[in-house]
């Protein structure tokens, strides 16, 4: 998954304004870090997205 696709999905789930704040502040249980930290570490965006989906209720068409 491209990073732009990841952020598009985040915006669809959280709203454009809140997506980046959520990514900065919320620790993903599956990864033990925030979205921003995972991206900085080089974790594949597909893996990060799966962790987001596991933590919040994501519409099935976006999973």
WOSULTA-V372534 format. One line per field, one symbol per residue. phi: phi as a letter, one per 40 degrees, with the letter a starting at -180 (. if undefined). A space follows every 10 residues. Layout:
BEGIN
phi->???
END
This chain:
BEGIN
phi->.ccccdcccd cccbgdccdc ccccbcccdc bgacdccccc cgcdcccccc cccccbcbdd cbc
END
